[in-house]
């Protein structure tokens, strides 16, 4: 068994005028709030790309017990405290208070178990510990608001690099998995991509283009559709995340060219698979790239599937989730949960011989919070995310009413991306690790920064993105 790496406007969720202790006029003056170029953001972007492409394998980059995610977080905290003057703005944000309450409750449910479970307790605590990335990202961007526009431009580059690399990484890990080198300090291959993780970021790329925040060419949409087909046949949770993002973007921007074009591509592809009955089998779970497999993945979530494997794993999840609700909401662990440290799979009786003792939490991050932190912990968790999502939606509507297309697109992109993380976390162990956790809380922190910047520096996107992507909103 291996050891996991440890790792706003006039609304009630924004930063009120009196709380903005850094005058907006001073934020872009050289030397007042940190250097213009942020080496830490460069490191963060590199880390996020590594997690997106190489998954768990990239998480073990470092020197135990300090891995890359831990190092980036520590450096970010130091950067925020030493090289910026935005700490007061960060601490004046109500969403950050909610985050601190959530982390405080998590710590209270971890501390009693540290002596007994040690590293395992810290490992489980990463579920809420990664939330520290949110205020750091928030503060680093607030120190120089134009960094928000820079991050969106970098995501445009990420989208193309990611789409081009996914087939190589996915097919390579399926066909040549045994030949991939492993880290000497952990029995983990250096490339260990998961289908659900890849599909979340494929959904993010779709949201980026559909929201109008970036340009694209038909080739990239075709490659996006191919990647969804290749990976979606192997992971239903990730496929549902992609479809959810598609629905969110369609709800808010039904005329977006990216949605219609990818709909046409996917429809034609599915029709060809159905008519020709083409089947492409790869090593792994015994699943194949085919029309029936893709349809079965979707149907197994909303109903019954003809495949015994899909229905079997679905029932296993539902049974475990039901037990968690029974011993928390309706049982003795209502207030406290079972704490961070105990192996829930062992204690709840759902380990199974196939997992070889490695499974620790149910395949649902939200119910993991309930099982470990009790009903109060889940309430804080839901409040943290509901408040953020409501603020993104509120700012989207404000930007739409004001005719600020780039801001409108930015808020929709962040909201849709967050929805993909939340959906995949409902079917897999995702946000409990750095691969999903650091990405989630980075998006969360960027959203908080976007809210602040929209109020104090709305020109940063108008000036930057209107020049960078003149045709994006029309597509």
N, C-alpha and C positions, 0 to 999 in steps of 0.2 A: 504493500500500500504506500503510495507516494504522498508527500505533503504539498498541499496547494500553496501558491505564493500568498503572502499576506499583503496582503495589500491594505421710475416707473410712472408715471402720470398720476392724475388726480383720482386714483382708485385706491382702495384699501390695501391692495397688494403691491402698489408701487412705492417709490421713495418720495416722501413728501418734500415740498420745497425747503422747509427749515432743516431737513435732515441731510440735505446735499451739502456737506461741509466743504467739499472741493468746488470752488466756483467754476461753472462750466467754461468761462472764458480763459481760465488758467490751465485747463486740462491739456490743451494742445500747445502750450508754450514750452519750449525746450527746457528740460531739466526740472520742471515743477512737479511732475507726477511719475517720474521714471523715464527711462530711455524709450525712444520711438520704436526701435527694433527690440523685440522681446525674444531672447534666446530660449526662454522657458516655453513659450508658445511653439517655437520650432521643434523643441524636444517633444512636447505634447503631441503635435501633429504627426511626428514620426512614430511615436508610440501608438497612437490611434490607428495609423495605417498598418502597423505590425499586428496589432490585435485583430483588425478586420480581416486581414489576409491569412495570417498564420495561426490565429486562435491560441489555444492553450500552449502550443509549442513556444510561441513568442513570450508568453507570460513567464516562462522560466529563464528568460534572458537576465543575467545578473550573477551575483555571487551570493549564494545562500548565507544567511537568511534574508538578504536584501535583494529583491528582484526589481525589474525595471519599473513596474507600476508604483512600488513603494518609494523608489528613489525620485521619480517624477513628482509624486505628491509632496515629499519632504522639501524638494527644491522649490516647488510652487509656493508652499507656505512661507519659506524664507524669502522668496522673491516678493511676495505680497507684503510681508511685514517690513522688509528692509529697503526695497527699491521703489516702492510706490507709496502714495499717500491716500489711498482709496479705502483703507480699512474702516474708516468711520462711515463711509457710504454703505459698505457691505453690511456692517453691523446695524445699520439703520433700516434695513430692508425687512419687512415682516416675513416674507418667505424664508429668509435666512434664520429668523427666530424659530420658525416651525421646524426647520432642518435641525437646529441645535437641540430643540426639544426631543425630536426623534432620536438623534444621536445620544442624547442624555439618557433617554429611557432604554435604549439599546445597551448602553454602558452599564446601567443599573442591572440589566438582566444578563450581563456577561461577567461582571466582577465576582459574583459569588462562585463562579465555576472556573475561574482562572487557575486556582491552585490545583484543582482536580484534573482538568482537561488540558490546560496549558496551551500548546500550539493549536490544538483543535478548537479551543474557545476563540482564539484570535482569528483563526481561519473562518469560522462561522460569523464572527463579528464584522467581517469585510462587507457583509450585506448592507449594513448601515454606515460602515466606516468609509466606504468609497464616496459617500455623500460629501465629504470634505472637499472633493474636487469642485463642487458647484460654487461655493463662495470664493475659492481661489480663482477660478476662471472668470467669475463675475468681477472680482476686484482688479485683475490684470487687464481686462478689457476696459473697465471704467477709467483706469489710469490713463489710457490713450484710446478714446472711443473709436478712432479709425481702425483699430485692430479688428473690430467686428467686421468691417467691409473686407479687410485682408483675409480673415478666416473664411468668409463666403467665397472669395476668389480661390482660396486654396482648396475648398471643397470641390470646386469645379474641376480642378486638376485631379483631386482624389477620385472623382467619379470616373474619369477616363482610365486612370491607372488601375483602379479596382476592377472595372468591367473587363479590361484586357487581361488581367491577371487571374480572375476567377476560374476560367476554364483550365488553365495550367495547374493552378493549385488544387482544384477539386478533382480533376481527372488524374493528376499525378499522385495525389494522396490515396485515391481509390485503387489504382493499378500498381503503384510502386510503393505502397505504404511500408512494406517490410524492409525496403532498401533505404528508407529515410533515416539519417543518423539520429541518435537520441542524446539528450543531455547527459553528461557523465554523472551529475548529481541527482538525476531523477529519471525514472523509467518512462520518459515522455519524448516522442519524436519532436524535432525542432519545427516541423510543420504539422499542425493538428487542427485543421479547419473543420468546423461543424456546419452542417447544412443550414440549421436555423439561424446561426449568426450571420452567415453569408446572405441569406434572404432578407434579414433585417436591413442590411446595408444596401442591398439591391432595391428595397422599398424606399430607402432614403434617397437614393439616386433618382428614382422615379418622382418622388416628392419635390426634389430640388428643381427638376425640369418642369414638372406640371405646375408648380407654384409660380413659375416665371422668374426664378432667381438665377438661371443659367441658360446658356445656349447649348444646342445639341445638333447633331446631324443624323439623318436616318440610319446610318450605319451603327451608331451607338445605341439607338433604340432597338435595332435588330439584335445586337449583341446582348442587350439587357434581356430581351425576350428569350433568347437562347439560354442564357444563364439561369433564368427563372425555371425554364423547363428542365434543365440538367439537374439542378439542385432541388427543385420543388418535388420531384418524384421521390426523393429520399427523406424529406422532412415536412410533415404536415403543419406543425406549429409555425414554422417560418413561412410556409405558403399562405397560411391564414393571415399572418402579419402583413405580407405583401398585398393581399386582397383588401385588407382593412385600410391600408394607406391609399390604395387605388380608390376605395369608396370615399374616404375623407376628402381627397383631392377632387374627386368627381362631384361631391356635394358642394364644395366651395368654388370650384372653377370647372363647371361642367363643359365649357367650351375650350378647355386647354388642348392645344394641338397634340401635346405629348401623350395625353390619355387616349385620344382617338386613334393616333397612329399605333401605339402599342396594343390597343384593343384589336385593331385590324391584324397586326402581325400575329398576336397570340391566337386569335380566332382562326386565321388561315392555318397556323401550325397545328392547332388541335384538330381541325377538320382533316388535315393530311394524315395525322396520326390515327384518327378514327377510321378513315376510309382505307388506308393501306395496312392498318393493324401492325405498324412498325414497332418493334420492341428492341430496346437497347439495354442489355443487362451489364451492370458493373459489379465489381466485388463490393461486399459490405453486408447490408441487411437482407439481401435476397430480393430486393425490390428492383424495378426496372424503369427505364424512361419509356413510358407509353401512355396512351390516352386513358386506359383503364386504371393505371396506377395513379395518375394525377387526379382523376375523378374520385377514386377511392380515398385518397388522402383528404380531400375536402369533405366527402360524404361521411367519413368516419368521425369527423368533429361534430357535425350537426345531426347525424343519425347513425344508422347501422351500415357497415360496409360488408361486402362479400368476402373480404380477406380476413381470415381468422387472426392473423398477426396484428392487424390494425385494431380490431375490436378487442383483442386480448389486452393490449397495452392501454387502450382507452379505459377498459373496466378496471384494470389495476390502479390507474390513476384515480378514478372516481371513488373506488373503495377507500384508498388512503386519504383522499381529501375529505371524505365523509367522516372518517375516524377523527381527523384533526378538528373538524367542526364540533364533533360530539364531545371531545375532552377539553375543548376551550370554551366555546360559546355555551354549550350545554353541560359542561363538566367542571372538574376541580381546578383546571388551569386557566380559568376565565381571566383572572387579573395578571397572572405572571407568565403564562406559557411555560414551556419546559426549559427555557434558557438557551444561551449560546454556548455550545460545547458538547452537549450530548449528541450522539448519532441518532437522528430521528428515525432513519430506516431500521436500525437495530431495535430501538426502543418501541417503535410502533409495529414491528414485525413485518416489514416490507423489504428487507434487504435482498433476499433471493440469492441463490448460488451463482447466477450469471454475473452478478456485480462484484463478486469476490471481496465483499466488505468495503468497497469504495464508495458506494452511494451513501450520502449523509442527509440529504434533504429531498422532499417531494418535488416533482417536476412542476412546480408552481411557486414562483418567488413570493407572491402575495400571501399564499397560505403558509409559506415558510415563516414569514413575519408573524402570522397569527400563531403558529405552533410554538415559536421561540419567544415571542414578546407578548403574547396574550392579546385580548381584545383591545386594551389601551394602546398597545403597540401598533396593531392594525389600524386603529382609528387615526393615529398620528400619521401613519404611512399614507392612508387614503387622503387625509387632509393636505399633506405636503404636495401630493401630486394633483389633487383636484384644484387647489388654489393656483398652482402654476398653470395648469391647462386652461382654467377660466381666464387667467390674465392674458395668455397668448390669444385666446379667442376674442377677448375684449379689445386688445390692441389691433388685432387683425381687422375688426369691424371699424375701429377708429381710423385706421390707415385707409381702408376702402372708402369710407365716407369722405376723407380728406383728399382722395385721389393720389395717394402716395403708393404707386404700384410696387416699388421695390421693397418698401417696408411691409406692405400687404403680403408680398411673396415670402419675405423672410419669416414673418410670424407663422404663416401657413406651413412653410417647410419645417420649422422647428416643432410645431404642433403635430404634424403628420409623422415626423421621425420619432418623436416621443411615443406616439401611439403604437408604432411598430415595436419598440422596446417593451412596452407594457403588454402587448399581445403575445410576443414570443416568451416573455417571462411567465406567462400563464400556462405554458406547455413544456417548459424545459428549465433545467438548472442553468440560468443565463446571467442574471444580474448579481448572483451570488459570487461570481468570479470577476476578475479584472477585465476579461474580454467584453462582457456586457456592462458591468458596473461602472467602469471608468468612462465608457462611451455615454451611458445614460446620464450620468451626473455632469459630464461636460456639456451635453446638449441642454441640460437643465440650467447650468450656470450661464451659458451663452444666451438663453432665453431671458434670464434676469438682467443681464447686461443690455440686451436689446430693448427691454422695457425702459431702462434708465436712459439709454442713448436716444430712444425715440422722443423722449420728452426734452432732453437737454441739447442733443445734437442731431436733429433729424436730417440735416444736410449730408451726413456722412455716407448714407446709402444713395441719396439722390445724386450726389456728385460722383460717386465711384461706380455704382452699378449701372446707372443709365448709360454711361460711356462704355462700360465693359460688355454689356449685353443688350444692344439696342433692339434686337428682334425677339428677345425671350418672351416678352409678355404677349406677343401676337401669335406665338406658336402653341 
